[in-house]
Amino acid sequence: MDVRTGMARARVVVRRPRHGDVHPIPKSVVESLLVIVPGEYAHGLRRVELRARQGPLGKPYAEYRRDEKVVVIYSVPTEWKLRSIPEWEQRSMHRFGADLEHRGDSWLVRWNDLEGLAYWFAYVVLFHELGHHFSDQYHRRKGRIFGRQYREAFADATARRIHRALLKRLRSRRQSRVAKEA
């Protein structure tokens, strides 16, 4: 139960990762994020599951299951080999500490710092899936978004809004702590 809103908070369920993989975000981090992100983005979400990936890496990293109101985040290895990575994704991975190396017709991505991998997954992947959930929760008010590229763009924009709101909340907490100490 969320103390601030009085509403049930999504459960976080951890299943065993695929052999050789890790869960990119620890359960405790997911639980903390669900507490501090603005409530409207997680309202109605039933659970977040950390599961073993079934297929190739990144196909997908995570998904939102609308009928179940569940976000599933798949396990990943700490070293990735990908055929291509969009430029914006390369920049974001690099910003969170990934080493990227272009080898012939593919990319090698190494996550030496699991904390960086967790933050990248939180800000880029989890928040994106919360964007899909947010869109689904409030579609009756504004209508459903048709077309995959538009749904993905909306989820990306929502992920950026969640990130900005989170940073704003953290800054205000820090400022109030400093004011109390002074």
Secondary structure, DSSP 4 states (H G I P E B T S, - for coil): --TTT-SPPPEEEE-PPPTT-B-SS-HHHHHHHHHHS-HHHHTT--EEEEE---SSTTTTSEEEETTTTEEEEE-B-SEEEES---HHHHHHHHHTT-EEEEETTEEEEE---HHHHHHHIIIIIIHHHHHHHHHHHTHHHH-PPPSHHHHHHHHHHHHHHHHHHHHHHHHHHHHHHHHHH-
